[in-house]
Amino acid sequence: MKKSWRTLLLGLLTVSCAWLLGTGIVAKAATVKDGLYQVPVKILKEKEETTSTANQFFGSQAVARVTGAQTTLILTSNGAQFISSMTVADQPAAVVKTVDKQALYQVTIAGQKSPLAASFKLTTPVGKMTEAARVALDWAKAKQLSDSVTTTDLLAAGTTLAQQAAKTATVTPTIPAATTTKTTTETPATKQYWRYRVLQGDKMSASQANQYYTNVATVTPSGTGYRITLNVQYAKSLKLGARAVVPESINGQSVPASHVTYGESGQNETMSYWFKINKLSQLTAKLIPGQIHVTVPALNMSQVFPVRFQFAASGAADQAQAAQVAALPSKTTRATPTASTTPDRSTQELPATGDRASKTGTVVGLILLSLSLIWRGGWTREAR
């Protein structure tokens, strides 16, 4: 008898639980009828429940159009300059509109699932990469905007959301330019300009850093030698701060703070630094090694990269003429071994350089852009 009662009670509990779960789930799903909704959204780390660094580049609300078993999402982002492509739930997310510098990404998914796996292909100051995160939608707090399911109304709702996001966007504080000691030496009349290219530290191909160096150095007589000044610039709109690039060493010597100047020019952040040589022939005798420290706060990246500088065979009287100097030599010249120099072993052919465009535009291949990135520490590495 006890066994039969026990069996009966277990049966009743099983049926009750099944009924409660079933009616609860069905009722909740039934509340998400066809129409337009505003849904809270967060970008989470790939394997954790905390927000990713990428979250700051997306709006806190999304627009969702529910039509039967499909949901079309509109996500707003102010970081489109770093994103070359994006997928959500294995579906491509495309930019359908830009409003007040806010990009509207549209993607269609099945149902109202959350969180959704996301993948981002990024362009950073040090190369391209693919990163992962998750898009979490809080459907329990979804607010219905209308019963409409038209594309026109969907984009209109997304536009309104982007305008609101633009008003509340956080402005990156401007880092004051460093105070440096100015030289009192008058500029000699024999100042020259030399074209150069930035190569990778271990390969005879252009470094990613080549895109934000101006590729024309200023050469001025100084004492018994020459001062070589290199210049870097990148767009303020990238919000990388005034010290995204810091020179660590050049030609085997550390770069002291007094040799570095930070500033701005129009819409660009600027940085220049200098080193000395005894003879102009040292510019072309061998590749000149260096190291630069690249920081991209938005991508949680801070790393030192080796580079090498290859100068043209001769200089010019002004910058315009220097930019037109014949292409850099196809082979490097070996230096005669001395106590202060070492022979360069790289004599292979270099790829043609062609004429470079002005560096006053944005650095889209980076990301001091993609801007490597950017987000590697904030998305993938945060999750590990």
Secondary structure, DSSP 8 states (H G I E B T S, - for coil): -HHHHHHHHHHHHHHHHHHHHHHHHHHHHHHS-SEEEEEEEEEE-SSSSSB-GGGGGB-SEEEEEEETTEEEEEEEES-GGGEEEEEETTEEEEEEEEETTEEEEEEEEETT-SSEEEEEEEEETTEEEEEEEEEEE-GGG-EEEES---HHHHHHHHHHHHHHHHHH--------------------TT-EEEEEEEEESSSSSB-GGGGTB-SEEEEEEETTEEEEEEEEEEEGGG---TTSEEEEEETTEE--GGGEEEEEETTEEEEEEEEEES-TTHHHHS-EEEEEEEEEGGGTEEEEEEEEEEEEEEEESSHHHHHTS----SS-------SS-------S----------TTS--TT--------TTIIIIIHHH-
